[in-house]
Amino acid sequence: MTTDTQVGPLARPRRPLPRGTVAVAAGAFLLTLAALLPLYVHDRVALIPATAEFSAAMVDEEAGYLDTSRWAWVEGVEVRRVTRVDATAHGRDWSAWEMVVDTSLPDRMIDHSSRRVIVDRETGRAVNCCGEHVNGDRAVRQAGLVYHWPPGAPEGDHPFYDAEVRSAPLVEFDDWEEVAGLRTGRYVQSVSATQVPDSARPVPAALFSAGAEGTVTATRWLEVTRTFWVEPVTGVVVNATEQREETLRPRDGRGEVPLLSAELALEAPQVAANAERARVRSVLLRSLDSWAPSALGPLGGLAVLVGLVRAWRGRDTGSPAGNDVPPEPGGTGGTGGDGAVPEDAGEAAPPDAGAVPEDPRKDVPAEP
């Protein structure tokens, strides 16, 4: 014979959840997610990466330049202008970019510049902070876009910083154009002939006046037209071209001589790579901003509605869970231990077969 023993109070059975609770909870979660995706998650994912390492190579295979080794103009040479960026995180929403720009011929370098700029990852603009410089000049104050456009930027003009002339002329929206299968906004920046700071150098006087002897001090002047094709959702620059006209002008006198003439453009493989990166990020950002919330919002609302309806119906049946509640231990009720009503409920239970029947005459009074 075995006897069940229990130490402590009797365990009470766990009451089931009210009907519809799970559906309401799931619906509330989906509604919350539908709100967070566009309002918070999208904005964080859309930020310009805090850490990155990339380069952009622009080439003109038929450029002209002044060979300063013999002061002669040369036509039909390949000029390559490469911008390299090494970006590291700087705080939560900024990134520090170390940028190097090299302009070269197939056999030698003809120009080199460097800069450090702090980039706001949300706006894509320069922030005056933390050791910024252009060619070592720490007195500069960079402003405007550095390279990327802000994600989701509407049509309009933006200041775009030119480190050579150390100013931020406007880059103006021109039109929409398809590039590599993507709809892009075409932006144009025109910089009129401007003297490049700290570019004075001695050059032969004969460059400006035939037969002149000695040297004169000349400065470099730049005139450039840049065109950018920008994917609007991501702010990625898909393609870019640059028409450069550089000249030397004497500081004290008149005249000028060409120094460089080039129509530079991003190489085709890089345009294709930029387009693919913009396409992938565009799908991700569109999903977070509209597609996912548009699907999750109605699903969440429907789940909450279904849960409320189930809860209302459960109240009408008198049971929160829609089922009969099992009796507490030791209690009596009309159900069995498993909550089911016995088939013979309401009928008299037969006497125990092993019990001795009581004598019916036990309680009968004796006759007088």
N, C-alpha and C positions, 0 to 999 in steps of 0.2 A: 504494500500500500504506500503510495507516494503522496506527499502533502506539499502543495505550493506555498511557499512562504515569501513574504515581501517585507523589507525593512523600510520604514517611512510611510508617508501618505500614499494612498492609491493613486496611480498614474491616471490622469484624465485624458481621454482621447482628444487629439487635435481637431479643432473645428475646421471644417473645410472653408476655403475662401468664398466670399459671396459671389454669386454668379455674375460674370461680366468683368471681374476685377482684372484678369489677365489681359483681356482685350482693351480695356481702358488704359492700362499701364503701357501696353505696346503702342497704342495710338498716341499717347502723350509723348513717348520717346521719339516716334517718327516726326511728330509736329515740331518738337524741340530741335531735332536734327535738321529738318527742313529750314528752320530759321537760322541755325548756326552756320550752315554751309555757305550761304551768300554773304552773311553779315560778318563772319569772323574767319572761317577757314579759307574762303576765296581770297580775302585780302592778304592773308599770310602767305599763301602759296604764290600769289601774283607778284610778291616782292622780287626785286632783282636779287639774284643769288649773292649771299654774303661772301663766299669764297669762290673764286673762279680763276682760270688761267686760259687765255685764248689769244688769238692773233687774227688780224685782218690784213690780207695782202692785196694791194691794188697795183695794177701793171698797165703800162703803155709800151707796146713793142715798137712803136715808130715815133719816139719822142726826140726832141732836140735839146741840146745843152751846150753851155760854154765850157770848153775844156780849159780849166785854169792853169794847167801845166804848160800850155803854149798859147793861151788866150786866143783860141780859135773856136768857132762855132761848128758843132758836129750834128748831123742829121741822121735819123733812122736808127737810133739805138734803143735798147730796152731799158726802161727805167722802172724800178720796183720800189714801192713805198709800203713798208710793213709797220703796222702798229701792234705792239705787244702789250698785253695787260696781265698783271699779276695782282689779283684782288684778295684781300683778307678781311675777315670780320672786324668791325670796329664798333663795339657796342651792339645794341639789339637791332637797330634799324639803319645803321650806317655801314659802309664798306670802304676800306682804304685801298685805292688803286695806285699802283706804281706802273706808269705808262712810259714806253720807249718807242720813238718813231725813227726809223732808219730809211733814208732814201739812197738807193744804190744803183750802180751800173753793174753789168755782169762781172766786171773785174775790180771794182773798188767802190767805197762809200763816198757819197758826195754831200750828205747832210745827216746830222744826228741831233736829236733833242730828247729830253726826258722831263717828266713832271710827276708830281704826287698830288692826288686830289681825293678828297673825301666825298663819297657819293651817298646821297639819301636814297635808300633802296626803294622807297615808295614813289618818289617823284622823278628819280633819275637825275636830279640836279646836284651841282656842286655845293658843298657846305664849307664855309670858311672856318677851318679848324685844323689843329693837330699836325702842324708841320707841312702844310701844303706849299708847293713851290713849282716854278717853271724854270728849268735849266738852272736850278740852284737859287733863283731869286725868290726869297721868302716874303717879299713885300707885296707880291701879287695877291689879288683877291679874285679867285675864279668864281664864275657864276654861270647859270644856265645849264642846259643839258650837257652831259659829258659824252655819252655814246648811245645809251638806250633811251627809248621814249617811255613815258610812264604807261603801264598797262591800262588799257581801256580809255586812253586819252581821246577826247573828241576832236573833230576837225578844228584847226586853228593854228596860230603861229606860236612858236616857242623860241626863246633865246638859246643859242647853241654856242658854247664857248670855243673860240679859236685860240689855241695856245700860242700860235705864231705871232698874231697881232695883239694878243692879250686883251681881247674884248669879246663880247657875246652878241654878234649881230643876229637878227631874227632869221629863223628858218621858217619859211612860209608854206602853208598848205597850198598845193597846186591843183591836184586832181586825184581821182581814184584810178588805179591801173593794176592789171593782173600780172603777177610775176611768179613764174614757176608754179602756176596753178592756184596761187593765193591772191585774194583781193587785198591790195595794199594801198596805202596813202602815199602819194608822191609829194615830197617836201623839197624846197629849193632854198639854198642860202647863197646870197651874192655878196661878196666882199670886194668893194671897190679898191683900187690901187692904194695900198697902205704901207707905210714904212715899217719894217720889222724892227722892234726894239733890239738894241745891243748888236746890231748887224754891221756896224761901221768897220771897214777894212781898207788897207791901202791896195790900189790897183794901178796898172799903167795908165798914165794920162793919155797915151795914144789911143786908148779905147774910145775916148770921147772927142778927141781932136787929132786928126791925122797929122803926124809929124811932131806932136808934142813929146817932150821928154820928161823923165821923172815919173813920179807917182802922185796920185790924188787920193783923197779919202772918199770912198763911195759907200753907200748903204744899200741894203737889199730891200726891194719893194715887191709886195705880193698882191696879185689880183686873182681871185679864185671864185669859181662857181661850183657848189657842191649840190648833189641831188641824192636824196635818200628815199628808198621805198620801204615803208614801215608797215608791218602787220599790226592792225589796230588793237586787237584783243590782248596781245602779249607785249606789244611795244618793241618787238624784235626787228632790227634792221636787216631786211632780207637782201637788199642790194644797195650799192652806193657807187657813184661816179664823182670824179673831181677834175675839173678843167683848171689847170694851173698856168699862170703866166708870171714868172719871176724876172725881175730886171735889176740892173745896177744903175744907180744914179749918183752923180758926184754931189758931195755935200755942199760945195761952194761952186756952183756953176750949173749949166744946163746940159740936156742930153741924157740919153739912157742907152744901155745895151742889153740885149736879152741874156738872161742867165739860165732859164729853164722854161721849156714849153712842152706840156704833157697833158694828155687826156687819159686819166687813170680810171680804172674800173676794177671792181672785185672779180676775181677769177671765177669761172663757171662752176667748178666743183664746190667752192665755198658758198656761192649763191644757192646751190642745191642743198647743201648741208644746213644753211640758215633757214631755208624754206621748210625743210623737214622738221627742224627743231621748233619753228613757229607753229607748224601744223599740229604737232603733238601737244604743245602747251596750250594751244587755242582750244583743242577738244577738252582738255582737262579743266581749264578755267570756265569754259561754257557749261560744262557738266556741273561744276560747283555753284555757278552763279544762277543758272536757270533750269537746266534739264533735271538734275537730281531733286531740287526743291519742288519743281512742278509735279514730279511723280510722288515724292514722299509726303507732301502736304495733303493731297486728297486721300492717300492711303491711310495716313494717320487720322484724319477726320472721320473716315469710314469706320476705322477700328474703334474709335471712341464712341461713335454712334451705335455700333453693334453692341459694345459692352454696356452702354446705358440701357438699351432695349432689353438685353438679357437680364440686367439687374432689376428692371421694372417688372418683367414677367416673373422673376423669382420672388419678388415681394408679393405679387398676387397669389402665388401658390403657398405662401406662408413659410417657405424655407429659403434661406439665403442662398443655398447652393443648388436649389431645385430638387433636392433629394431629402428623404426622411432622415432626421438626425438620430443617430443611435443612442440608446439609453445610457445613462451614466452607470458605472459599476455599482452593483448592489441595489439599483432601482428597479422598479417594476414598470412595465409598459406593455403595450400591445404588440411589440415586435420581438423577434428573436435576437440573439446576440449579434447576428450579421445584419440586422436592420430589416429583415424580411418578415412579413406577416405570415404566421403558420397557417397552413391550409385548413386545419381543424379549429381555427380560432372561433370562439362563440359556442362550440360544442362542449358538452360535459366531458371531462377527462375520465377515462375508465379507472376503476379502483385498481390499486396495485395488486398484482396477482399474488404477491407473497405476503400480503397483509392479512391479519386475522380479523374477520368481520365482528363488529361489536354486537352484543346481545341486544336485540330490540326491546327485551323485557326489562332491561337494566333500570330504566328510569320510570317504569310503569308502577304506580302505587298499588299496594296490595289491597285486595277486596276486603271489605269489612266482614 
